[in-house]
Amino acid sequence: MSANPPTPSIQPQRNVPALRARKGSGHPLVILTAYTTPQASMLDEYVDILLVGDSLGMVMYGEPNTLNVPLEWMCAHGKAVVRGAQQACVIVDMPFGTVQSSPYTAMDNCARVMRETGCTGVKIEGGVEMAETIGWLTSRGVPVMGHVGLMPQHVKSLGGFKKQGKDQASLDKIVADAKAVEQAGAFCVVLEAVMPEVAEAVTTAVSIPVIGIGAGHPCDGQVLVIDDILGLTERAPTFSKQYVNLNGLIRQAAKEFADEVRSGAFPGEAQGAKQEFKLKK
């Protein structure tokens, strides 16, 4: 009689319906950005969602904001992250100008992203003004993560990256935006850089998970930029947290390598190639 097969480990379900059902479950959603295959491979088992954010324009390409990020970058990095993700859902940001002109254009661009990357869904910034487009997409099979509050793609009109919801009118607008996104069929919504009162009001007002970034405790989950928590960003937002300083470690490693090359210590005997044959004299 053969031995009983080992019981497989039970992994949490990571798909759109399961993520949406986490609302109010007491099990917060964990999200980190990722831009490369190695990053995705390292983060995959610890998060529910890997977000290929258009923040890559700033953290990887040195852009001053996210407005100059082309669709091609999102497709290339989205495909790379999907290669490294075995469990987590992968959501790709739709860059500025790719979904705003019409639902038809939005559908074409979102379909392209999903086809080329194999991602789970897309993220779209905007509330009431984007609800029609989000509804058009979700009714046609495109999973959408919303994004309200501080919207980086609106940085020019906002006058910078400023905390939102500082008065009643602003609070009411953000709540209305979140409700509009929910009613349009989004499976969750990111709420960025708002006052705690706004986070509580939004989280209470909608039945989909609210993912905070600089929005405090009331939310149903949290997202941060991977470069910020690794200490790779020169000036990280105040709402972020640095868990390790890789900037310092990388600089130290580079310095030691440079010093050894200049002194002749590298390459040493351990790094030398073994002679496999004798040269003819």
C-alpha positions in Angstrom: 0.0 0.0 0.0 1.5 3.3 -1.1 2.0 6.1 1.4 -0.6 8.9 1.5 0.4 11.8 -0.7 1.5 15.0 1.1 -1.3 17.5 1.7 -0.8 20.5 -0.5 -0.3 23.8 1.2 -3.4 26.0 0.9 -2.7 29.3 -0.7 -5.0 32.3 -0.4 -7.1 32.8 -3.5 -5.7 35.7 -5.5 -8.2 36.5 -8.3 -10.6 39.4 -8.8 -13.7 37.9 -7.1 -11.7 36.7 -4.1 -10.0 40.1 -3.7 -13.3 41.9 -3.9 -14.7 39.6 -1.3 -11.9 40.6 1.2 -13.9 43.8 2.0 -14.5 43.9 5.7 -13.0 40.5 6.2 -10.3 41.5 8.7 -7.6 40.4 6.3 -6.2 43.5 4.7 -5.0 43.4 1.1 -1.3 43.8 0.6 0.0 45.5 -2.5 3.5 46.6 -3.7 4.6 48.0 -7.0 6.9 46.0 -9.2 8.6 46.8 -12.5 10.9 43.8 -13.3 10.8 40.1 -13.3 13.3 39.7 -10.4 11.3 42.1 -8.3 8.1 40.2 -9.0 9.7 36.9 -8.2 10.9 38.2 -4.8 7.7 39.9 -3.8 5.1 37.4 -5.2 4.5 35.2 -2.2 4.0 38.1 0.2 1.5 40.2 -1.6 -2.0 39.9 -3.0 -1.4 42.3 -5.9 1.7 43.4 -7.8 1.0 46.8 -9.2 2.9 47.9 -12.3 2.5 51.6 -11.5 3.2 54.4 -13.9 5.4 55.5 -11.0 8.1 53.6 -12.9 8.5 56.8 -15.0 9.8 58.5 -11.9 11.6 55.8 -10.0 13.2 54.0 -13.0 13.5 56.7 -15.7 14.0 59.9 -13.7 10.8 61.6 -14.9 9.6 64.5 -12.7 6.1 63.0 -12.7 4.0 60.2 -14.4 2.7 62.3 -17.3 5.4 61.3 -19.8 5.0 57.6 -19.4 4.1 55.9 -22.7 1.9 52.9 -23.1 4.9 50.9 -24.5 6.7 51.2 -21.2 3.7 49.8 -19.3 3.4 46.9 -21.7 7.1 46.0 -21.5 7.3 46.2 -17.7 3.9 44.6 -17.2 5.0 41.6 -19.3 8.2 41.4 -17.2 6.3 41.4 -13.9 3.8 38.8 -15.1 6.7 36.5 -15.9 7.8 36.7 -12.2 4.4 36.4 -10.6 3.1 32.9 -9.7 0.5 33.7 -7.2 -0.2 37.5 -7.0 -2.6 39.3 -9.3 -0.8 41.8 -11.6 -2.5 45.1 -12.2 -1.1 47.6 -14.8 -1.6 51.3 -14.6 -3.1 53.0 -17.7 -0.9 56.0 -18.5 -2.1 59.6 -18.9 -4.0 60.1 -22.1 -4.6 56.5 -22.9 -8.2 56.2 -21.5 -9.5 59.7 -21.2 -10.6 60.6 -24.8 -13.3 58.0 -25.1 -14.5 54.6 -23.9 -13.6 53.1 -27.3 -10.0 54.3 -27.2 -9.8 53.1 -23.6 -11.0 49.7 -24.6 -8.5 49.4 -27.4 -5.6 50.4 -25.1 -6.7 48.3 -22.1 -7.2 45.3 -24.4 -3.7 45.8 -25.8 -2.2 45.9 -22.3 -4.0 42.8 -21.2 -3.1 40.9 -24.4 0.6 41.9 -24.4 1.3 41.5 -20.7 -1.1 38.7 -19.6 -2.0 40.9 -16.5 -5.1 40.4 -14.4 -6.5 43.9 -14.9 -5.8 47.6 -15.2 -5.8 50.7 -12.9 -7.5 53.9 -14.0 -7.3 57.2 -12.2 -10.4 59.3 -11.9 -13.8 59.3 -10.3 -17.1 60.7 -11.5 -15.6 61.9 -14.8 -14.2 58.4 -15.6 -17.2 56.3 -14.4 -18.7 55.9 -17.9 -15.4 54.6 -19.3 -14.9 52.3 -16.3 -18.4 50.9 -16.8 -17.8 50.4 -20.5 -14.6 48.4 -19.7 -15.9 46.3 -16.8 -19.1 45.3 -18.8 -16.7 44.0 -21.5 -14.5 41.9 -19.3 -11.8 44.3 -18.2 -11.2 44.1 -14.4 -10.6 47.7 -13.3 -8.9 49.0 -10.1 -10.0 52.6 -9.5 -7.9 55.5 -8.1 -9.3 58.6 -6.3 -8.1 61.2 -3.9 -4.7 62.5 -4.9 -4.3 61.5 -8.5 -0.7 61.8 -9.8 -1.8 62.2 -13.4 -3.6 65.4 -12.3 -0.5 66.9 -10.7 -0.5 69.9 -13.1 -4.0 70.9 -12.3 -3.6 70.3 -8.5 -0.4 72.4 -8.4 1.7 69.5 -7.0 1.4 66.4 -4.9 -0.9 67.8 -2.2 -3.0 66.0 0.5 -6.6 66.0 -0.5 -9.9 66.2 1.6 -9.0 69.1 3.8 -12.6 70.5 3.8 -16.1 69.2 3.6 -16.5 70.0 -0.1 -13.3 68.1 -1.0 -14.4 65.2 1.3 -17.8 65.0 -0.4 -16.2 65.0 -3.8 -13.8 62.2 -3.0 -16.7 60.1 -1.6 -18.7 60.7 -4.7 -15.8 59.7 -6.9 -15.4 56.5 -5.0 -19.1 55.7 -5.2 -19.1 56.4 -8.9 -16.1 54.0 -9.5 -17.8 51.3 -7.4 -21.1 51.7 -9.3 -19.2 51.5 -12.6 -17.9 48.0 -11.7 -14.4 48.5 -10.3 -13.4 45.6 -8.1 -11.4 47.9 -5.7 -10.2 51.5 -5.4 -6.9 53.1 -4.4 -7.3 56.1 -2.1 -4.2 58.3 -2.1 -3.0 61.1 0.2 -6.2 62.0 2.0 -7.1 63.1 5.5 -8.1 60.3 7.9 -11.7 61.5 8.0 -11.8 61.0 4.2 -10.4 57.5 4.4 -13.0 56.5 7.0 -15.9 58.1 5.0 -14.9 56.4 1.8 -14.2 53.0 3.3 -17.6 53.1 4.9 -19.4 54.4 1.8 -18.4 51.7 -0.7 -18.7 47.9 -0.7 -15.5 47.3 -2.6 -12.0 47.2 -0.9 -10.4 50.6 -0.4 -6.6 50.5 -0.8 -4.8 53.2 1.1 -1.6 55.0 0.3 -1.1 57.8 2.6 -4.7 57.4 3.8 -4.2 55.8 7.3 -5.8 52.8 9.1 -9.4 52.8 8.0 -8.8 51.3 4.6 -9.2 47.6 3.6 -5.6 47.3 2.4 -2.3 49.2 1.8 -0.1 49.8 -1.2 3.4 51.3 -1.3 6.1 51.9 -4.0 8.8 49.2 -3.7 11.6 51.7 -4.2 10.4 53.7 -1.3 10.4 50.8 1.2 13.8 49.7 0.0 15.4 53.1 0.6 16.1 53.6 -3.1 14.2 56.8 -3.5 16.0 60.0 -2.7 13.0 61.8 -1.3 10.2 59.3 -0.5 6.8 60.6 0.5 6.3 61.2 4.2 3.5 58.6 4.3 5.8 55.8 3.2 8.2 53.8 5.4 11.7 52.7 4.7 12.3 49.1 5.8 15.9 48.8 4.6 18.5 51.2 3.1 19.6 49.5 -0.1 20.9 52.8 -1.4 23.6 52.7 1.2 24.4 49.0 0.6 24.6 49.4 -3.1 26.9 52.4 -2.9 29.1 50.6 -0.5 29.3 47.5 -2.7 30.2 49.7 -5.7 32.9 51.6 -3.8 34.5 48.3 -2.6 34.5 47.0 -6.2 36.0 50.2 -7.5 38.7 50.2 -4.8 39.7 46.6 -5.5 39.9 47.1 -9.3 42.1 50.2 -8.9 44.3 48.5 -6.3 44.6 45.3 -8.3 42.9 43.1 -5.7 40.1 42.2 -8.1 40.0 39.9 -9.9 41.8 37.6 -7.5 42.7 33.9 -7.8 39.1 32.9 -6.9 37.8 34.9 -9.8 40.3 33.7 -12.4 39.5 31.2 -15.1 41.0 27.8 -14.7 43.4 26.8 -17.4 41.9 23.9 -19.3 44.7 23.4 -21.8 48.4 24.2 -22.3 49.3 26.8 -24.8 51.7 25.7 -27.5 55.1 27.2 -27.4 
